[in-house]
Amino acid sequence: MGNHTSVQEFILLGFPGTWYFRFSLSVVFSVMYALTVIGNVSIIALVWTTAHLHTPMYYFLCNLSFLEIWYTTSCVPKAVGVLLGNSQAISFTVCILQLFLLLSLGSTECFLLAVMAYDRYLAICHPLRYSSLMSNTFCSQLSFGSWLGGFLGISVLAFLVSRLSFCGSNIINHFLCDIDSLIALSCTDTRLVELATFFVSIIVVVASCAVTLISYIYIISTILNIRSAQGQRKAFSTCSAHLTVVTIWFGSTIFLYVKPSAPNSLDMNKLVSSFTTIITPLLNPFIYTLRNREVKRALGKAFNRP
């Protein structure tokens, strides 16, 4: 399949509306981006400087926070420029690169969330063997495998998209380079790309979601068998934050990507993408802070230091 691309750059439309609306939205995006970076950097720094948080659970949380910083950085600054109207053009190469980064980091997040669910399964269902099962070496292997799998899986998809021909309109109805938008603009047969997108989504999203779901079935079953109410609350508190993040992330990701063909409504994609790329990375630090006793205790000690 040859690359006969005649379009050298795309124009990102962003969100329609008056200049004042778009300016207000750009301010909201900028504030949320700053809070996202500050929140996730704070979690990494807190875990790094607090000895009793040096456990597999918080090691994976640091990986997730690091990922969220780059995930939102790969699209929000550009989206702000698009909203302000001074950076709507994006070259074909940069567009493919942004697509690759967003999908790769998103896939890595799916794998990391599944790994974190498996970690909670071992901690709650096999507490006596947890230290030996979840060793430092195994933690590193799971983390490395999540990053490697996320980027390798998407590299094939990004290559296929880069081979599409774009010889008509170059206007993307989005604030970022979304795969459905590129498929809609292509003037060649996109069935192979759509099929590859569907299968990669099944492998990445559905498989990691299945691991997470099975882990939580065992976790909930074990928690319900704990006799004391205090013991149940303590066990559930260790995974409630992760369960909240999983529900938000997988719900929106399945809507966006697990489908046999491109959806009809690109506007709906735009709204859901705003949720996954801007709101979810912002919510994660607050969810893990407000719903986790150990993190709240560590934060309290950090602020009370002389």
C-alpha positions in Angstrom: 0.0 0.0 0.0 1.6 3.2 -1.1 1.4 6.6 0.5 -0.2 9.1 -1.9 -0.8 11.8 0.6 -1.3 15.2 -1.0 -2.5 16.8 2.2 0.6 18.2 4.1 -1.3 19.6 7.0 -4.7 19.5 8.8 -6.8 22.2 10.3 -8.2 21.4 13.7 -11.6 23.0 14.3 -11.8 22.6 18.0 -15.1 23.7 19.5 -17.5 25.9 17.7 -18.8 29.1 19.2 -18.0 32.8 19.8 -14.5 33.9 20.5 -15.4 34.7 24.1 -16.7 31.1 24.5 -13.6 29.6 23.1 -11.4 31.9 25.1 -13.2 30.9 28.3 -12.9 27.2 27.4 -9.1 27.7 26.8 -8.8 29.2 30.3 -10.6 26.2 31.7 -8.4 23.8 29.8 -5.2 25.7 30.9 -6.2 25.7 34.6 -7.2 22.0 34.5 -3.9 21.2 32.8 -1.9 23.0 35.4 -3.8 21.3 38.2 -3.3 17.9 36.5 0.5 18.3 36.3 0.7 19.7 39.9 -1.5 17.0 41.3 0.3 14.1 39.6 3.8 15.5 40.3 2.7 15.9 44.0 1.7 12.2 44.1 5.0 11.1 42.7 7.0 13.4 45.1 4.8 12.2 48.1 5.4 8.5 47.3 9.1 9.2 46.7 9.7 10.9 50.0 7.4 8.8 52.2 9.0 5.5 53.3 5.8 3.6 54.2 4.4 4.3 50.7 7.3 2.4 49.1 5.0 -0.6 48.2 3.9 -2.1 44.9 0.6 -0.4 45.0 2.1 3.1 45.1 4.9 2.1 42.7 2.2 1.4 40.1 0.4 4.6 41.1 3.5 6.6 40.4 3.7 5.0 37.0 0.1 6.0 36.4 0.7 9.6 37.5 3.8 9.9 35.3 1.7 8.6 32.4 -1.1 11.0 33.1 1.3 14.0 32.9 2.5 13.1 29.4 -1.0 11.9 28.3 -2.5 15.3 28.9 0.6 17.2 27.8 0.4 15.5 24.4 -2.9 17.2 23.6 -4.0 20.0 26.0 -1.4 22.7 25.0 -2.2 22.2 21.3 -6.0 22.2 22.1 -5.6 25.6 23.9 -3.8 27.0 20.8 -6.7 25.7 18.6 -9.3 27.3 20.8 -7.5 30.6 20.7 -7.3 30.4 16.9 -3.6 30.9 16.6 -2.5 27.3 16.3 -5.2 25.4 14.3 -2.8 24.0 11.7 -1.0 20.7 12.4 1.4 19.0 10.0 0.7 15.5 8.8 3.7 14.1 10.6 2.9 15.8 13.9 -0.7 14.7 13.6 0.4 11.0 13.3 2.8 11.5 16.2 0.1 13.0 18.4 -2.2 10.1 17.4 0.5 7.6 18.3 1.3 9.1 21.6 -2.3 9.4 22.7 -3.2 5.9 21.7 0.0 4.4 23.1 -0.3 6.2 26.5 -4.0 5.3 26.6 -3.2 1.6 25.9 -0.5 1.7 28.6 -3.0 3.1 31.1 -5.4 0.2 30.3 -2.6 -2.3 31.1 -1.5 -0.4 34.2 -5.0 -0.3 35.6 -5.3 -4.1 35.0 -1.9 -4.6 36.8 -3.1 -2.5 39.7 -6.3 -4.6 40.0 -4.2 -7.7 40.0 -2.0 -6.2 42.7 -5.1 -5.5 44.9 -6.3 -9.1 44.2 -3.0 -10.5 45.5 -3.0 -8.2 48.5 -6.6 -8.9 49.6 -7.0 -12.5 48.5 -3.5 -13.8 49.3 -2.2 -11.5 52.0 0.2 -14.0 53.6 1.9 -14.7 50.2 1.6 -11.1 48.9 5.2 -10.1 49.6 6.7 -13.1 47.9 4.3 -13.0 44.9 4.6 -9.3 44.3 8.3 -8.9 44.5 10.2 -5.8 43.4 11.4 -7.7 40.3 7.9 -8.8 39.4 6.7 -5.2 39.9 9.3 -3.9 37.5 8.4 -6.6 35.0 4.7 -5.8 35.1 5.4 -2.1 34.8 7.8 -2.5 31.9 5.5 -4.9 30.2 2.6 -2.4 30.4 4.6 0.4 28.8 6.1 -1.9 26.1 2.8 -3.5 25.3 1.0 -0.2 25.1 3.5 1.3 22.6 4.2 -1.8 20.5 0.5 -2.5 20.0 -0.2 1.0 18.7 2.9 1.3 16.5 1.3 -1.0 13.9 -2.0 0.9 14.0 -0.2 4.3 13.6 1.8 2.9 10.7 -1.4 1.8 8.9 -2.9 5.3 9.5 0.2 7.0 8.1 -0.2 5.0 4.9 -3.7 6.3 4.2 -4.2 8.9 1.4 -5.7 12.3 2.1 -6.5 14.1 -1.1 -9.7 16.0 -0.2 -10.7 18.1 2.8 -8.0 18.7 5.4 -10.4 20.0 8.2 -10.6 17.8 11.3 -13.7 18.3 13.4 -11.7 17.9 16.7 -9.2 19.6 18.9 -6.7 16.7 18.4 -5.8 14.1 15.8 -8.4 11.4 16.4 -8.3 8.2 14.5 -12.0 8.3 13.6 -11.5 11.8 12.2 -8.6 10.7 10.0 -10.6 7.7 8.8 -13.4 10.0 7.8 -11.1 12.3 5.8 -9.2 9.5 4.0 -10.0 9.2 0.3 -8.8 5.5 0.1 -10.2 2.3 1.5 -10.0 2.4 5.2 -11.4 -1.1 6.0 -8.0 -2.5 7.0 -7.4 0.4 9.4 -10.9 0.1 10.9 -10.5 -3.6 11.3 -7.0 -3.2 12.9 -8.4 -0.5 15.2 -11.2 -2.9 16.3 -8.8 -5.8 17.0 -6.3 -3.7 18.8 -9.1 -2.3 20.9 -10.3 -5.8 21.7 -6.8 -6.9 22.7 -5.9 -3.8 24.7 -9.2 -2.5 26.2 -11.4 -5.6 26.5 -8.6 -7.9 27.7 -7.3 -5.5 30.3 -10.9 -4.7 31.4 -11.5 -8.5 31.7 -8.5 -8.9 33.9 -9.7 -6.0 36.1 -13.2 -7.4 36.3 -12.1 -10.9 37.2 -9.7 -9.5 39.9 -12.5 -7.4 41.5 -14.9 -10.4 41.4 -12.4 -12.3 43.6 -11.7 -9.2 45.7 -15.4 -8.5 46.4 -16.0 -12.1 47.2 -13.1 -12.2 49.7 -14.2 -8.9 51.3 -17.8 -10.2 51.8 -16.4 -13.3 53.6 -14.6 -11.1 56.2 -16.6 -11.4 59.4 -16.0 -7.9 60.9 -17.4 -4.8 59.4 -14.2 -2.9 60.3 -12.2 -5.5 58.4 -14.4 -5.1 55.3 -14.1 -1.4 55.4 -10.4 -1.5 55.7 -10.0 -4.0 52.8 -12.4 -2.0 50.6 -10.7 1.3 51.3 -7.4 -0.1 49.8 -9.1 -0.5 46.4 -12.0 1.9 46.3 -10.0 4.7 44.7 -8.7 2.4 42.0 -12.2 1.0 41.3 -13.5 4.5 40.8 -10.7 5.4 38.3 -11.2 2.1 36.5 -14.9 2.7 36.1 -14.4 6.2 34.7 -11.5 5.3 32.3 -12.8 2.0 30.9 -16.4 3.4 30.4 -15.2 6.3 28.2 -12.5 4.3 26.4 -14.8 1.4 25.4 -17.3 4.0 24.1 -14.5 5.6 21.9 -12.7 2.6 20.5 -14.4 -0.7 20.9 -16.6 -0.7 17.8 -16.3 -2.4 14.4 -16.4 0.8 12.4 -16.1 4.6 12.9 -19.1 6.2 14.7 -21.5 8.6 13.0 -21.1 11.4 15.5 -17.6 12.9 15.6 -19.1 15.7 17.9 -19.8 13.0 20.5 -16.3 11.7 20.1 -15.0 15.2 20.8 -16.9 15.5 24.1 -15.9 12.0 25.3 -12.3 12.7 24.3 -12.4 15.9 26.4 -13.4 13.7 29.3 -10.6 11.2 28.8 -7.7 13.6 27.9 -8.5 16.5 30.2 -10.9 15.6 33.0 -9.8 12.1 33.9 -6.1 12.9 34.4 -7.2 15.8 36.7 -9.6 13.6 38.7 -7.1 10.8 39.4 -4.9 12.6 41.9 -7.9 13.9 43.8 -9.6 10.4 43.8 -6.5 8.7 45.1 -6.0 11.5 47.7 -9.5 11.7 49.0 -10.3 8.0 49.0 -7.0 6.6 50.4 -6.2 6.8 54.1 -2.5 6.2 53.7 -2.1 9.0 51.1 -4.2 11.4 53.3 -2.1 10.5 56.3 1.2 11.1 54.4 -0.1 14.4 53.1 -1.0 15.5 56.6 2.5 14.7 57.8 4.0 16.5 54.9 2.1 19.7 55.5 2.7 19.5 59.3 6.5 19.3 59.0 8.3 22.3 60.5 
